[in-house]
Structures are given as structure tokens and as C-alpha cells.
Amino acid sequence: MKPDLFEAPDYYNLDELLTDEHKLVRTAAREWVKRDVSPIIEDYAQKAEFPTQIIKGLAEIGAFGPYIPHEYGGAGLDQISYGLIMQEIERGDSGVRSTASVQSSLVMYPIWKYGNEEQRLKYLPKLASGEWMGCFGLTEPDHGSNPGGMVTNFKDMGDHYLLNGAKMWISNAPFAQVAVVWAKNEEGRIHGLIVERGMEGFSTPETHNKWSLRASATGELIFDNVKVPKENLLPNKSGLGAPLGCLDSARFGIAWGAIGAAMDCYDTALRYSKERMQFGKPIGQFQLQQKKLAEMITEITKAQLLAWKLGVMRNNGTATSAQISMAKRNNVDMAINIAREARQMLGGMGISGEYSIMRHSMNLESVITYEGTHDIHLLITGMDVTGLNAFK
Ligand SMILES: Cc1cc2nc3c(=O)[nH]c(=O)nc-3n(C[C@H](O)[C@H](O)[C@H](O)COP(=O)(O)OP(=O)(O)OC[C@H]3O[C@@H](n4cnc5c(N)ncnc54)[C@H](O)[C@@H]3O)c2cc1C
């Protein structure tokens, strides 16, 4: 792969909106990605393997639990810092960002928000340091966009719960030590349970043959009469709102992460357009290529503003789920379109692993699907503005 020459576009001087702490956090993440991710990521994506050696570095830049308080091992940062870390990591690879998002927003967040103090102290410091990795089991073979229909269930056996069912498309599943699993009790109410690797009847087969997020490990979670200790139930929230609360946090991170992927594609295409000569000129001198670049930087700038304002609203606790849906949907769509245009600008080289664009393009096919598909987020916005529910 080519050396990582990335220079971040900031067409509207949006850095003026950031604090010194935001910039420090971003610089640390950016330098780490250049040093430890860019040189190896193409190989790992080609091999369809998650590079486990980067776990320690992810922990060191604060990517595991950026906004979880220090007392539990988190970085104690605000939401904009969290977003900037996700942006920088996804600039390197969406699969690596997925691993960090799952660990922070889908595993640490529910333990922090819905768990008791014993659970927080037992799990969060180890998850923050990367000593333990986690996964989040919501999607099932027959219930994706409609998770409320889940059939995974647990029965109260007196001194323990008995868990049965299956989850699929679970990021980090093949290597996670801890799984936050959503299942229905005998009354049909959804609860979160912490399931640990090694519990009898619990297995995590890997999902192979993906053309997307190849550097992120994906698998199933199978529960065959798993005895889960009663103290592993998350006591402080139940119902579908509990997993959806985690998704709000993860979708916010994706809205920022997608900007990273888009910036990398734009920056690569811009540089290439000045170097690649055809018909005796750099291709960047042709109006058709300039149109692509001008539209890319316009869309990136709009997405940056959306993400920043959403970060302000997350910081003061006013962002609604529907507002988060809009940013996730817009920014991922923006990134996938930019990846496609940038790939064309590189001609044949656009499909080569010499450059990052094709990998981003394929990765974004998962990002536009998981954590609520593109169409589902549109329906959420539609429901919010009309007050009418299209899901019923
Ligand atoms: C690489 C990868 C990693 C993932 N990681 C995780 C994870 O860690 N944990 C986890 O729990 N899940 C994870 N997922 C699952 C992901 O969240 C689901 O794939 C997603 O929610 C969509 O569900 P589905 O695939 O079952 O599609 P479906 O729900 O079957 O949807 C198929 C199509 O129908 C459309 N559709 C569905 N309902 C409606 C409707 N009411 N109106 C209009 N259109 C509709 C959808 O938009 C979509 O286009 C991951 C997925 C991928 C691909």
C-alpha cells in the first residue's frame, strides 16, 4: 500500500469550533492511525483478519470508552472528542472503527448505564484497557430491522437463568470474552445479560466470505441451554429502549466515523488528480474531475457541520434519537457516494489495494446497513416529522 500522506480537509475552518482538548485527542488518534493502522490494514483486509495487535493502541488513544468516567477506566472525554476519535479511526478503516464502536457504545455503555456498581467495577476497567473485548448481540437470523421480534429467551431457574437462542452478524463475536446479549424473559420483556466466553453451551462461530469489513471479525452467538448467573442481568433498564439507547450512542459515532472514510477518499483522489497525467495535463484540470472534487468537499463540509452540532447537542443532553438517525443516514450516504466517485477518479488504480478507496467503498456497504439501514433511518425521520408510524 502507498505511504499514508493524509491531510484532513477543513474547508470552513471548523477547527475554530474545537477546543484544545479536542484537537489533542484528534492528533493522538490521527498519528496512531498513520503509524499503526495504515501500514498493515490492507493486508489484514485482504486476509480477512482482525489485527489483534492494535487492541492495545486503541485503548491508549482512548477509543474504548472515550466518554466513560475515569473511575471505571474510561477516558472521561466529551461527545465531540468521542466523535473525533471515531472519525480518525474510520479514516484508517471502518472495520477497526466498528471494533471500537462496539466495545465503547454497545458493551461499555450498557454496563455503565444499565448495570450495577459491581458489574461496572468488574467489567469496565478491563474493557477500557482492551484486556477483555466485548460484543453486542441484538440481531437474529429472522429479526434484523425489527429487533423487538427477537426469539432469544431466558427462563428463571431459581439460582440462575437458562438462555437459549441465536444471534447473527455480531461484530467482535469470534474473539470477545464478554457478550452483552438481549433476550426476552418469560413475560416477553427484553433484558440485557452479560454472557462470558467459557460458559457451557455458548459458542461463537465466525462468519466467513464477507466482501465488506474484512478487517473486522464477525460471527454468530449460539446459546444452547447456557446457565447465566443471576448477577449477570443488567438491572437498571429493560424493554426495547435499552438496546436502542446503546444504538443512539453507536450511531452518533458512525456519523463521525463516516466523515473519516469520506475524507480519506477525497484526499486520495485530490492528490491523485494533481499527479496523474492524461492528454498532457493533470486529470484535475478537467472540469468533470473538478466537479467531482468540488461536490465531495461540499458534502464533507456539510457532514462535518451536522456531526459537530449533533455533538454539541449530545454534550448538553438534548439530541433526540431521530436527530441521531438523520446524521447517521446522511453522513454514511455521503461517504459511500464519495467513495464511489473517488474510485472512478483513480481509474484502474481505484480498484487496487495500493490505495484505500475500494476498501472504504466496500466497508461502507456494511456501515450503511448496520445500526439501522439507510431506509429504516429515513422512516425514523419520516415518523418524527409526521407523527405517523410507518412500521406498524
Ligand atoms: C458486518 C456487519 C456487522 C454487524 N454487527 C452487528 C453487531 O455487532 N450486533 C448486532 O446486533 N447486529 C449487527 N449487525 C446486524 C445489522 O444491524 C443488521 O444487518 C441490520 O439491522 C439489518 O438487518 P437485516 O440484515 O436482518 O436486514 P432486514 O431487516 O431483513 O432488511 C432487509 C431490507 O428490508 C428493508 N426493510 C426492513 N424493514 C422495513 C420496513 N419496515 N420498511 C421498509 N423497508 C424495510 C431494510 O431497510 C433492508 O433494505 C451487523 C451487520 C453487518 C453486515
The ligand as an SDF file (V2000), in Angstrom:
LIG
                    3D

 53 58  0  0  0  0  0  0  0  0999 V2000
  -20.7400   -6.5130    9.0340 C   0  0  0  0  0  0  0  0  0  0  0  0
  -21.9180   -6.4080    9.9470 C   0  0  0  0  0  0  0  0  0  0  0  0
  -21.7290   -6.2550   11.3240 C   0  0  0  0  0  0  0  0  0  0  0  0
  -22.8190   -6.2080   12.1820 C   0  0  0  0  0  0  0  0  0  0  0  0
  -22.6180   -6.1180   13.5490 N   0  0  0  0  0  0  0  0  0  0  0  0
  -23.6900   -6.2600   14.3950 C   0  0  0  0  0  0  0  0  0  0  0  0
  -23.4800   -6.3530   15.8210 C   0  0  0  0  0  0  0  0  0  0  0  0
  -22.3490   -6.2350   16.3150 O   0  0  0  0  0  0  0  0  0  0  0  0
  -24.5560   -6.5940   16.6350 N   0  0  0  0  0  0  0  0  0  0  0  0
  -25.8180   -6.7240   16.1230 C   0  0  0  0  0  0  0  0  0  0  0  0
  -26.7510   -6.9530   16.9080 O   0  0  0  0  0  0  0  0  0  0  0  0
  -26.0490   -6.6260   14.7800 N   0  0  0  0  0  0  0  0  0  0  0  0
  -25.0170   -6.4040   13.9120 C   0  0  0  0  0  0  0  0  0  0  0  0
  -25.2230   -6.3300   12.5440 N   0  0  0  0  0  0  0  0  0  0  0  0
  -26.5790   -6.5450   12.0250 C   0  0  0  0  0  0  0  0  0  0  0  0
  -27.2190   -5.3060   11.4080 C   0  0  0  0  0  0  0  0  0  0  0  0
  -27.5650   -4.3890   12.4090 O   0  0  0  0  0  0  0  0  0  0  0  0
  -28.4190   -5.7840   10.5630 C   0  0  0  0  0  0  0  0  0  0  0  0
  -27.8760   -6.4160    9.4150 O   0  0  0  0  0  0  0  0  0  0  0  0
  -29.3310   -4.6370   10.1690 C   0  0  0  0  0  0  0  0  0  0  0  0
  -30.0200   -4.1230   11.2880 O   0  0  0  0  0  0  0  0  0  0  0  0
  -30.3630   -5.0560    9.1030 C   0  0  0  0  0  0  0  0  0  0  0  0
  -30.9880   -6.2450    9.4650 O   0  0  0  0  0  0  0  0  0  0  0  0
  -31.0820   -7.4360    8.3900 P   0  0  0  0  0  0  0  0  0  0  0  0
  -29.7170   -7.6930    7.8390 O   0  0  0  0  0  0  0  0  0  0  0  0
  -31.7710   -8.5770    9.0560 O   0  0  0  0  0  0  0  0  0  0  0  0
  -31.9530   -6.8690    7.2140 O   0  0  0  0  0  0  0  0  0  0  0  0
  -33.5610   -6.8320    7.1490 P   0  0  0  0  0  0  0  0  0  0  0  0
  -34.1280   -6.2650    8.4000 O   0  0  0  0  0  0  0  0  0  0  0  0
  -34.0590   -8.1800    6.7040 O   0  0  0  0  0  0  0  0  0  0  0  0
  -33.8010   -5.7850    5.9850 O   0  0  0  0  0  0  0  0  0  0  0  0
  -33.7120   -6.1120    4.5960 C   0  0  0  0  0  0  0  0  0  0  0  0
  -34.1570   -4.8920    3.7980 C   0  0  0  0  0  0  0  0  0  0  0  0
  -35.5320   -4.5870    4.1040 O   0  0  0  0  0  0  0  0  0  0  0  0
  -35.6510   -3.2470    4.4910 C   0  0  0  0  0  0  0  0  0  0  0  0
  -36.7350   -3.1120    5.4750 N   0  0  0  0  0  0  0  0  0  0  0  0
  -36.8960   -3.7980    6.6310 C   0  0  0  0  0  0  0  0  0  0  0  0
  -37.9770   -3.3630    7.2760 N   0  0  0  0  0  0  0  0  0  0  0  0
  -38.5270   -2.3770    6.5300 C   0  0  0  0  0  0  0  0  0  0  0  0
  -39.6610   -1.5260    6.6530 C   0  0  0  0  0  0  0  0  0  0  0  0
  -40.4520   -1.5550    7.7380 N   0  0  0  0  0  0  0  0  0  0  0  0
  -39.9270   -0.6350    5.6640 N   0  0  0  0  0  0  0  0  0  0  0  0
  -39.1130   -0.5490    4.5820 C   0  0  0  0  0  0  0  0  0  0  0  0
  -38.0250   -1.3250    4.3980 N   0  0  0  0  0  0  0  0  0  0  0  0
  -37.7400   -2.2270    5.3580 C   0  0  0  0  0  0  0  0  0  0  0  0
  -34.3070   -2.8620    5.0750 C   0  0  0  0  0  0  0  0  0  0  0  0
  -34.0770   -1.4590    5.0230 O   0  0  0  0  0  0  0  0  0  0  0  0
  -33.3630   -3.6350    4.1510 C   0  0  0  0  0  0  0  0  0  0  0  0
  -33.1130   -2.8860    2.9890 O   0  0  0  0  0  0  0  0  0  0  0  0
  -24.1430   -6.2920   11.6500 C   0  0  0  0  0  0  0  0  0  0  0  0
  -24.3170   -6.3900   10.2570 C   0  0  0  0  0  0  0  0  0  0  0  0
  -23.2350   -6.4330    9.4180 C   0  0  0  0  0  0  0  0  0  0  0  0
  -23.4790   -6.5530    7.9370 C   0  0  0  0  0  0  0  0  0  0  0  0
  1  2  1  0
  2  3  1  0
  2 52  2  0
  3  4  2  0
  4  5  1  0
  4 50  1  0
  5  6  2  0
  6  7  1  0
  6 13  1  0
  7  8  2  0
  7  9  1  0
  9 10  1  0
 10 11  2  0
 10 12  1  0
 12 13  2  0
 13 14  1  0
 14 15  1  0
 14 50  1  0
 15 16  1  0
 16 17  1  0
 16 18  1  0
 18 19  1  0
 18 20  1  0
 20 21  1  0
 20 22  1  0
 22 23  1  0
 23 24  1  0
 24 25  2  0
 24 26  1  0
 24 27  1  0
 27 28  1  0
 28 29  2  0
 28 30  1  0
 28 31  1  0
 31 32  1  0
 32 33  1  0
 33 34  1  0
 33 48  1  0
 34 35  1  0
 35 36  1  0
 35 46  1  0
 36 37  1  0
 36 45  1  0
 37 38  2  0
 38 39  1  0
 39 40  1  0
 39 45  2  0
 40 41  1  0
 40 42  2  0
 42 43  1  0
 43 44  2  0
 44 45  1  0
 46 47  1  0
 46 48  1  0
 48 49  1  0
 50 51  2  0
 51 52  1  0
 52 53  1  0
M  END
$$$$
